[in-house]
Amino acid sequence: MSDVCFEKGEYSVIGTKQPYVDAYDKVTGRTNYVSDLSLPGMLHGRALRSPYPHARIVSIDTAEAEKVPGIKCVLTGKNVRQNKWGPVTKDEYLLAVDKVNFVGDEVAAVAGLDEEACEEALAKIKVEYEELPAVLSMHEAMKEGAPVIHEEFPGNVNHHFDIPRGDIESVFKNAYLVHEGEYETQLEYQAYIEPMGGISTWDHKGNLTIFAGIQTPTWSRNDYAVALGIPVEKIRIVQP
C-alpha cells in the first residue's frame, strides 16, 4: 500500500485565524448581558438564604416584610405550589419547604419595585431554625450512622454506578509499579464574565420567556418546566 500524501491547500477558514463571532461586540462593550436588560413593568427579586448547612425550618414570619413600600409579593415554601427539581435527580425545591440542606439554600423570595425595597423586606423576614447535624464532606456522608440529608436516599446515596472495565486484578498483578493514594483539591468555579441572574416574562397566552446567563439553555428549560409544573413547550429561553 503506497503512502497517501495530502498537500495543504488555500482555504478561507481551515488553517486560518478566525475571530469569535461575538468578540468585537464584547471588547467594545456592546454586548447586552442580563444586567443590561430591562422590561416594561419589571419587578426586582431577591432571595433570603439559609445561614445554616442543615436545619429544620420551625417558622417563617413575613408580616413586616409584606408592609414594606414597593413590595408586591413575598413567597415561601409554604405559600407557593412547587415541584421538586434537579438537573440529575429531582431532589430539591426552589424554596425550602421543611428544612434547608446547605448554606445559601433559598428560604423565601420577595419581589418589589426596586432593589432597595427588596433588601429592606428581606431584613424584616423572621425565620426560626432548629439546627440539625450537618454533613460537610462526602467522606462524612458515607460513614455509618451519618445524618441523612434527603430521607428518600438512605445512606446519602443518590446514585450508584457500576462500570466494569476489563480485568483490573490481572493488570495490577502484571504491572511494573502500582501506586495508590487519595488526593483532594479545593473547589473550583468557572468565573463567568457576568453575575448570575435572569429576567422572566409571561405573555397573554401563558408562555414564559426567560432571559438568563446560563450555559445549558435546553437542559435548564426542562428543569424549569418540572420545577414550575408547566409544559416545556410553554417555555422559551434566551441566552444573552
VENPE-V610284 format. One line per field, one symbol per residue. burial: # if it has 24 or more other ideal C-beta (glycine too) atoms within 12 Angstrom, else .. A space follows every 50 residues. Layout:
BEGIN
burial = ???
END
This chain:
BEGIN
burial = ................................##........######.# .####.#..#.#..##.#..#.#####....#...#.....######.## #...########....##.###.##.#.#.....#.....#.....#### .....#.........................................### .......#######.....##.######.#....######
END
